[in-house]
Amino acid sequence: MKIALLGKGKTGSKVLELASGEVEVFDSKNLPTYEKLMRHDVIVSFLPGEAFHALIPVLLETKKPVVTGSTGFSWPSQFDKTLQEKKLSWIHATNFSLGVVVLKQLIERLHQVDHLFKDKTLSIHEVHHTKKLDAPSGTALSMKEWLDEPCDITSERTGDVVGLHTLTLETNGEILRLVHEAKNRTLFAEGALWAANYITKNKMEPGLFAFQKVVENHLSL
């Protein structure tokens, strides 16, 4: 599998370290062009959101499958439909941790039983390293989406924290917390490589797919 790696930051460097196939890094010293990207089987991005967003037109032009963990941007309007029309499959994630797939299932289960709790408040607190630019984190926003009800999000940037997310449900009589802590960035690289391998070796429907949903569908087979 030949990988075009967009960005060699904290997580991208781990992808480069763990990948077993051929990897070409694209950054400010080696700008991604249509001709260069066409030499690869799959495109993996951990670029900052704005940089990735600017590359979307050329990525579409290559017709290559894309796996992206870029955050801090908004997808173009009706982008899923655009991919379907072009018969392209992309996988995206705010967090490539397989443990977050389990967290998603727990959060959705909590939403199913939240009628048991009266006068409750919900909150999410996320902590990341000082170089993370977007806040709240993409994972925190995904958690709120999975919860599907009003929930305040607070953010903290300190040290070299890889990622700590805490969902708290509080009532007058009790507190319930769901916590996910990333111990290192290797797990994100492993998840991205799993997605890259999956998207190149399996016939997927065209469209934009969340990593968590792809894993869930795989587990149900």
Secondary structure by P-SEA (a helix, b strand, c coil): cccccccccaaaaaaaaccccbbbbbcccccccaaaaaaccbbbbcccaaaaaaaaaaaaaaccbbbbcccccccccaaaaaaaaabbbbbbcccccaaaaaaaaaaaaaaaacccccccccbbbbbbcccccccccaaaaaaaaaaccbbbbbbbbcccccbbbbbbbbcccbbbbbbbbbccaaaaaaaaaaaaaaaaccccccccccaaaaaaaaaac
